[in-house]
Amino acid sequence: MNSLSVRVARSSARYPWRAILGWPLFVALCLGAGSVVGRNSARTADYRVGEAGLAEALAAESLLDRRSTEQALISRRPL
């Protein structure tokens, strides 16, 4: 009735050198499998989510310029 994590922990405690050598091999295996599976690069449309994304898409389609703006807040010192 031991869970997988308990069995792995017990095995790692009994055979520490197997665990020390096994984990880097496991990580290398995972990295290799990840590179074999492939990549799915995000497109510009993937970033346009929600209302802000809709506004950006509308602005891009209408060729609106993104002009840099500067805002300054001038306030009086409290008396």
A tleap script that builds the chain and sets N, CA, C and O, in Angstrom:
source leaprc.protein.ff14SB
mol = sequence {
  NMET ASN SER LEU SER VAL ARG VAL ALA ARG
  SER SER ALA ARG TYR PRO TRP ARG ALA ILE
  LEU GLY TRP PRO LEU PHE VAL ALA LEU CYS
  LEU GLY ALA GLY SER VAL VAL GLY ARG ASN
  SER ALA ARG THR ALA ASP TYR ARG VAL GLY
  GLU ALA GLY LEU ALA GLU ALA LEU ALA ALA
  GLU SER LEU LEU ASP ARG ARG SER THR GLU
  GLN ALA LEU ILE SER ARG ARG PRO CLEU
}
set mol.1.N position { 0.811 -1.198 0.000 }
set mol.1.CA position { 0.000 0.000 0.000 }
set mol.1.C position { 0.855 1.263 0.000 }
set mol.1.O position { 0.329 2.363 0.170 }
set mol.2.N position { 2.152 1.120 -0.186 }
set mol.2.CA position { 3.025 2.291 -0.235 }
set mol.2.C position { 2.835 3.016 -1.561 }
set mol.2.O position { 2.687 2.394 -2.612 }
set mol.3.N position { 2.842 4.324 -1.490 }
set mol.3.CA position { 2.714 5.115 -2.711 }
set mol.3.C position { 4.048 5.108 -3.457 }
set mol.3.O position { 5.075 4.680 -2.930 }
set mol.4.N position { 4.003 5.586 -4.678 }
set mol.4.CA position { 5.206 5.614 -5.507 }
set mol.4.C position { 6.272 6.497 -4.887 }
set mol.4.O position { 7.454 6.151 -4.908 }
set mol.5.N position { 5.871 7.628 -4.336 }
set mol.5.CA position { 6.864 8.539 -3.757 }
set mol.5.C position { 7.550 7.914 -2.541 }
set mol.5.O position { 8.739 8.145 -2.318 }
set mol.6.N position { 6.814 7.126 -1.755 }
set mol.6.CA position { 7.422 6.458 -0.600 }
set mol.6.C position { 8.409 5.403 -1.070 }
set mol.6.O position { 9.492 5.268 -0.499 }
set mol.7.N position { 8.048 4.657 -2.099 }
set mol.7.CA position { 8.957 3.626 -2.606 }
set mol.7.C position { 10.224 4.234 -3.200 }
set mol.7.O position { 11.320 3.707 -3.008 }
set mol.8.N position { 10.069 5.352 -3.927 }
set mol.8.CA position { 11.246 6.013 -4.505 }
set mol.8.C position { 12.137 6.562 -3.399 }
set mol.8.O position { 13.360 6.448 -3.478 }
set mol.9.N position { 11.543 7.153 -2.376 }
set mol.9.CA position { 12.328 7.695 -1.264 }
set mol.9.C position { 13.056 6.579 -0.521 }
set mol.9.O position { 14.223 6.729 -0.157 }
set mol.10.N position { 12.378 5.475 -0.301 }
set mol.10.CA position { 13.004 4.349 0.400 }
set mol.10.C position { 14.149 3.764 -0.419 }
set mol.10.O position { 15.205 3.439 0.124 }
set mol.11.N position { 13.937 3.632 -1.723 }
set mol.11.CA position { 14.992 3.107 -2.590 }
set mol.11.C position { 16.179 4.065 -2.642 }
set mol.11.O position { 17.331 3.632 -2.651 }
set mol.12.N position { 15.896 5.373 -2.677 }
set mol.12.CA position { 16.976 6.361 -2.698 }
set mol.12.C position { 17.780 6.336 -1.409 }
set mol.12.O position { 18.990 6.560 -1.427 }
set mol.13.N position { 17.121 6.067 -0.296 }
set mol.13.CA position { 17.826 5.994 0.982 }
set mol.13.C position { 18.676 4.735 1.071 }
set mol.13.O position { 19.771 4.762 1.633 }
set mol.14.N position { 18.182 3.636 0.523 }
set mol.14.CA position { 18.940 2.381 0.577 }
set mol.14.C position { 20.122 2.394 -0.385 }
set mol.14.O position { 21.198 1.900 -0.050 }
set mol.15.N position { 19.934 2.948 -1.561 }
set mol.15.CA position { 20.956 2.944 -2.599 }
set mol.15.C position { 21.229 4.378 -3.052 }
set mol.15.O position { 20.758 4.787 -4.113 }
set mol.16.N position { 21.979 5.144 -2.264 }
set mol.16.CA position { 22.156 6.566 -2.596 }
set mol.16.C position { 22.908 6.802 -3.907 }
set mol.16.O position { 22.616 7.767 -4.613 }
set mol.17.N position { 23.869 5.942 -4.242 }
set mol.17.CA position { 24.627 6.172 -5.478 }
set mol.17.C position { 23.773 5.929 -6.704 }
set mol.17.O position { 23.969 6.575 -7.733 }
set mol.18.N position { 22.841 5.020 -6.611 }
set mol.18.CA position { 21.915 4.824 -7.723 }
set mol.18.C position { 21.055 6.077 -7.920 }
set mol.18.O position { 20.770 6.489 -9.044 }
set mol.19.N position { 20.659 6.659 -6.806 }
set mol.19.CA position { 19.827 7.863 -6.889 }
set mol.19.C position { 20.628 9.039 -7.432 }
set mol.19.O position { 20.133 9.811 -8.252 }
set mol.20.N position { 21.860 9.169 -6.974 }
set mol.20.CA position { 22.698 10.284 -7.430 }
set mol.20.C position { 22.972 10.175 -8.923 }
set mol.20.O position { 22.969 11.190 -9.620 }
set mol.21.N position { 23.208 8.982 -9.425 }
set mol.21.CA position { 23.446 8.799 -10.849 }
set mol.21.C position { 22.147 8.730 -11.643 }
set mol.21.O position { 22.120 9.081 -12.822 }
set mol.22.N position { 21.083 8.285 -11.009 }
set mol.22.CA position { 19.805 8.111 -11.712 }
set mol.22.C position { 19.109 9.412 -12.040 }
set mol.22.O position { 18.532 9.553 -13.119 }
set mol.23.N position { 19.154 10.373 -11.120 }
set mol.23.CA position { 18.434 11.627 -11.359 }
set mol.23.C position { 18.994 12.414 -12.534 }
set mol.23.O position { 18.204 12.892 -13.348 }
set mol.24.N position { 20.299 12.578 -12.676 }
set mol.24.CA position { 20.795 13.264 -13.888 }
set mol.24.C position { 20.438 12.518 -15.177 }
set mol.24.O position { 20.158 13.142 -16.200 }
set mol.25.N position { 20.448 11.180 -15.126 }
set mol.25.CA position { 20.038 10.415 -16.303 }
set mol.25.C position { 18.562 10.641 -16.615 }
set mol.25.O position { 18.176 10.747 -17.779 }
set mol.26.N position { 17.748 10.712 -15.580 }
set mol.26.CA position { 16.322 10.974 -15.758 }
set mol.26.C position { 16.094 12.360 -16.359 }
set mol.26.O position { 15.265 12.518 -17.255 }
set mol.27.N position { 16.818 13.352 -15.877 }
set mol.27.CA position { 16.702 14.714 -16.412 }
set mol.27.C position { 17.148 14.750 -17.867 }
set mol.27.O position { 16.502 15.392 -18.694 }
set mol.28.N position { 18.238 14.073 -18.187 }
set mol.28.CA position { 18.712 14.025 -19.572 }
set mol.28.C position { 17.692 13.338 -20.470 }
set mol.28.O position { 17.471 13.767 -21.603 }
set mol.29.N position { 17.077 12.285 -19.977 }
set mol.29.CA position { 16.040 11.589 -20.732 }
set mol.29.C position { 14.848 12.513 -20.988 }
set mol.29.O position { 14.314 12.537 -22.097 }
set mol.30.N position { 14.435 13.262 -19.985 }
set mol.30.CA position { 13.317 14.190 -20.146 }
set mol.30.C position { 13.654 15.308 -21.136 }
set mol.30.O position { 12.810 15.685 -21.949 }
set mol.31.N position { 14.877 15.839 -21.076 }
set mol.31.CA position { 15.284 16.870 -22.018 }
set mol.31.C position { 15.329 16.329 -23.439 }
set mol.31.O position { 14.910 17.001 -24.382 }
set mol.32.N position { 15.834 15.124 -23.586 }
set mol.32.CA position { 15.876 14.509 -24.917 }
set mol.32.C position { 14.481 14.264 -25.462 }
set mol.32.O position { 14.224 14.517 -26.639 }
set mol.33.N position { 13.579 13.775 -24.623 }
set mol.33.CA position { 12.200 13.538 -25.064 }
set mol.33.C position { 11.520 14.845 -25.431 }
set mol.33.O position { 10.746 14.899 -26.386 }
set mol.34.N position { 11.807 15.901 -24.675 }
set mol.34.CA position { 11.208 17.194 -24.974 }
set mol.34.C position { 11.693 17.766 -26.291 }
set mol.34.O position { 10.921 18.399 -27.012 }
set mol.35.N position { 12.943 17.556 -26.612 }
set mol.35.CA position { 13.459 18.073 -27.874 }
set mol.35.C position { 12.980 17.239 -29.060 }
set mol.35.O position { 12.860 17.758 -30.170 }
set mol.36.N position { 12.706 15.959 -28.840 }
set mol.36.CA position { 12.200 15.107 -29.917 }
set mol.36.C position { 10.746 15.442 -30.232 }
set mol.36.O position { 10.331 15.401 -31.390 }
set mol.37.N position { 9.984 15.771 -29.210 }
set mol.37.CA position { 8.566 16.062 -29.407 }
set mol.37.C position { 8.390 17.273 -30.316 }
set mol.37.O position { 7.483 17.293 -31.148 }
set mol.38.N position { 9.228 18.262 -30.170 }
set mol.38.CA position { 9.160 19.414 -31.048 }
set mol.38.C position { 8.796 20.677 -30.300 }
set mol.38.O position { 8.636 20.688 -29.079 }
set mol.39.N position { 8.674 21.724 -31.061 }
set mol.39.CA position { 8.394 23.035 -30.484 }
set mol.39.C position { 7.153 23.614 -31.129 }
set mol.39.O position { 6.860 23.363 -32.298 }
set mol.40.N position { 6.437 24.385 -30.350 }
set mol.40.CA position { 5.266 25.093 -30.840 }
set mol.40.C position { 5.474 26.562 -30.502 }
set mol.40.O position { 5.166 26.998 -29.393 }
set mol.41.N position { 5.989 27.314 -31.444 }
set mol.41.CA position { 6.289 28.715 -31.194 }
set mol.41.C position { 5.005 29.534 -31.173 }
set mol.41.O position { 4.078 29.294 -31.946 }
set mol.42.N position { 4.978 30.496 -30.279 }
set mol.42.CA position { 3.809 31.364 -30.175 }
set mol.42.C position { 3.833 32.383 -31.302 }
set mol.42.O position { 4.890 32.874 -31.700 }
set mol.43.N position { 2.648 32.688 -31.803 }
set mol.43.CA position { 2.504 33.713 -32.827 }
set mol.43.C position { 2.003 34.987 -32.168 }
set mol.43.O position { 1.630 34.982 -30.995 }
set mol.44.N position { 1.996 36.054 -32.909 }
set mol.44.CA position { 1.521 37.329 -32.380 }
set mol.44.C position { 0.063 37.224 -31.961 }
set mol.44.O position { -0.337 37.806 -30.953 }
set mol.45.N position { -0.724 36.495 -32.718 }
set mol.45.CA position { -2.145 36.354 -32.391 }
set mol.45.C position { -2.358 35.613 -31.077 }
set mol.45.O position { -3.396 35.787 -30.439 }
set mol.46.N position { -1.404 34.794 -30.663 }
set mol.46.CA position { -1.539 34.053 -29.410 }
set mol.46.C position { -1.463 34.965 -28.198 }
set mol.46.O position { -1.977 34.624 -27.133 }
set mol.47.N position { -0.831 36.118 -28.347 }
set mol.47.CA position { -0.703 37.044 -27.233 }
set mol.47.C position { -1.913 37.958 -27.103 }
set mol.47.O position { -2.075 38.634 -26.087 }
set mol.48.N position { -2.745 37.981 -28.104 }
set mol.48.CA position { -3.911 38.865 -28.099 }
set mol.48.C position { -5.083 38.154 -27.446 }
set mol.48.O position { -5.910 37.537 -28.117 }
set mol.49.N position { -5.138 38.252 -26.137 }
set mol.49.CA position { -6.161 37.574 -25.359 }
set mol.49.C position { -6.959 38.612 -24.585 }
set mol.49.O position { -6.385 39.560 -24.050 }
set mol.50.N position { -8.262 38.447 -24.521 }
set mol.50.CA position { -9.104 39.327 -23.724 }
set mol.50.C position { -9.361 40.662 -24.402 }
set mol.50.O position { -9.116 40.837 -25.596 }
set mol.51.N position { -9.860 41.593 -23.611 }
set mol.51.CA position { -10.219 42.905 -24.144 }
set mol.51.C position { -8.983 43.694 -24.590 }
set mol.51.O position { -9.025 44.386 -25.607 }
set mol.52.N position { -7.898 43.595 -23.842 }
set mol.52.CA position { -6.674 44.292 -24.233 }
set mol.52.C position { -6.146 43.734 -25.555 }
set mol.52.O position { -5.666 44.487 -26.402 }
set mol.53.N position { -6.235 42.430 -25.727 }
set mol.53.CA position { -5.804 41.814 -26.970 }
set mol.53.C position { -6.679 42.227 -28.143 }
set mol.53.O position { -6.187 42.447 -29.250 }
set mol.54.N position { -7.994 42.331 -27.891 }
set mol.54.CA position { -8.903 42.780 -28.934 }
set mol.54.C position { -8.588 44.215 -29.341 }
set mol.54.O position { -8.588 44.546 -30.527 }
set mol.55.N position { -8.321 45.059 -28.356 }
set mol.55.CA position { -7.969 46.447 -28.653 }
set mol.55.C position { -6.667 46.524 -29.442 }
set mol.55.O position { -6.551 47.327 -30.367 }
set mol.56.N position { -5.702 45.706 -29.091 }
set mol.56.CA position { -4.431 45.705 -29.820 }
set mol.56.C position { -4.621 45.215 -31.247 }
set mol.56.O position { -4.018 45.753 -32.176 }
set mol.57.N position { -5.460 44.192 -31.426 }
set mol.57.CA position { -5.723 43.680 -32.772 }
set mol.57.C position { -6.423 44.728 -33.625 }
set mol.57.O position { -6.087 44.898 -34.796 }
set mol.58.N position { -7.395 45.433 -33.048 }
set mol.58.CA position { -8.086 46.483 -33.793 }
set mol.58.C position { -7.130 47.607 -34.161 }
set mol.58.O position { -7.185 48.135 -35.272 }
set mol.59.N position { -6.256 47.973 -33.233 }
set mol.59.CA position { -5.284 49.033 -33.515 }
set mol.59.C position { -4.300 48.602 -34.594 }
set mol.59.O position { -3.917 49.409 -35.441 }
set mol.60.N position { -3.893 47.350 -34.573 }
set mol.60.CA position { -2.947 46.859 -35.575 }
set mol.60.C position { -3.589 46.785 -36.959 }
set mol.60.O position { -2.951 47.088 -37.967 }
set mol.61.N position { -4.861 46.378 -36.994 }
set mol.61.CA position { -5.542 46.271 -38.281 }
set mol.61.C position { -5.822 47.632 -38.894 }
set mol.61.O position { -5.837 47.767 -40.118 }
set mol.62.N position { -6.041 48.634 -38.069 }
set mol.62.CA position { -6.341 49.966 -38.595 }
set mol.62.C position { -5.072 50.798 -38.786 }
set mol.62.O position { -5.145 51.978 -39.131 }
set mol.63.N position { -3.925 50.188 -38.564 }
set mol.63.CA position { -2.612 50.811 -38.763 }
set mol.63.C position { -2.434 52.075 -37.933 }
set mol.63.O position { -1.862 53.058 -38.404 }
set mol.64.N position { -2.915 52.049 -36.719 }
set mol.64.CA position { -2.719 53.178 -35.818 }
set mol.64.C position { -1.279 53.189 -35.331 }
set mol.64.O position { -0.708 52.141 -35.028 }
set mol.65.N position { -0.706 54.358 -35.259 }
set mol.65.CA position { 0.669 54.491 -34.780 }
set mol.65.C position { 0.678 54.437 -33.264 }
set mol.65.O position { -0.225 54.937 -32.594 }
set mol.66.N position { 1.700 53.829 -32.758 }
set mol.66.CA position { 1.907 53.821 -31.312 }
set mol.66.C position { 2.894 54.925 -30.988 }
set mol.66.O position { 4.108 54.731 -31.048 }
set mol.67.N position { 2.373 56.051 -30.654 }
set mol.67.CA position { 3.233 57.170 -30.316 }
set mol.67.C position { 3.556 57.121 -28.836 }
set mol.67.O position { 2.697 56.830 -28.005 }
set mol.68.N position { 4.792 57.406 -28.526 }
set mol.68.CA position { 5.163 57.425 -27.121 }
set mol.68.C position { 4.582 58.675 -26.476 }
set mol.68.O position { 4.578 59.755 -27.068 }
set mol.69.N position { 4.106 58.514 -25.289 }
set mol.69.CA position { 3.502 59.638 -24.576 }
set mol.69.C position { 4.195 59.798 -23.236 }
set mol.69.O position { 4.760 58.859 -22.676 }
set mol.70.N position { 4.129 60.995 -22.760 }
set mol.70.CA position { 4.695 61.280 -21.452 }
set mol.70.C position { 3.616 61.964 -20.632 }
set mol.70.O position { 2.937 62.878 -21.099 }
set mol.71.N position { 3.476 61.508 -19.424 }
set mol.71.CA position { 2.480 62.094 -18.538 }
set mol.71.C position { 3.184 62.622 -17.302 }
set mol.71.O position { 4.085 61.983 -16.759 }
set mol.72.N position { 2.762 63.786 -16.870 }
set mol.72.CA position { 3.352 64.398 -15.686 }
set mol.72.C position { 2.228 64.779 -14.738 }
set mol.72.O position { 1.197 65.295 -15.170 }
set mol.73.N position { 2.416 64.531 -13.474 }
set mol.73.CA position { 1.448 64.887 -12.448 }
set mol.73.C position { 2.056 66.011 -11.628 }
set mol.73.O position { 3.083 65.837 -10.971 }
set mol.74.N position { 1.415 67.148 -11.676 }
set mol.74.CA position { 1.885 68.306 -10.921 }
set mol.74.C position { 0.881 68.552 -9.807 }
set mol.74.O position { -0.312 68.732 -10.052 }
set mol.75.N position { 1.374 68.557 -8.607 }
set mol.75.CA position { 0.462 68.784 -7.480 }
set mol.75.C position { 1.095 69.791 -6.527 }
set mol.75.O position { 2.310 69.989 -6.507 }
set mol.76.N position { 0.262 70.391 -5.772 }
set mol.76.CA position { 0.690 71.392 -4.813 }
set mol.76.C position { 1.117 70.706 -3.530 }
set mol.76.O position { 0.526 69.700 -3.136 }
set mol.77.N position { 2.129 71.234 -2.880 }
set mol.77.CA position { 2.552 70.672 -1.595 }
set mol.77.C position { 1.492 70.959 -0.545 }
set mol.77.O position { 0.893 72.034 -0.526 }
set mol.78.N position { 1.271 69.993 0.321 }
set mol.78.CA position { 0.275 70.252 1.378 }
set mol.78.C position { 0.742 71.355 2.303 }
set mol.78.O position { 1.936 71.496 2.569 }
set mol.79.N position { -0.203 72.133 2.791 }
set mol.79.CA position { 0.119 73.241 3.689 }
set mol.79.C position { 0.313 72.791 5.118 }
set mol.79.O position { 0.589 73.612 5.993 }
savepdb mol mol.pdb
quit
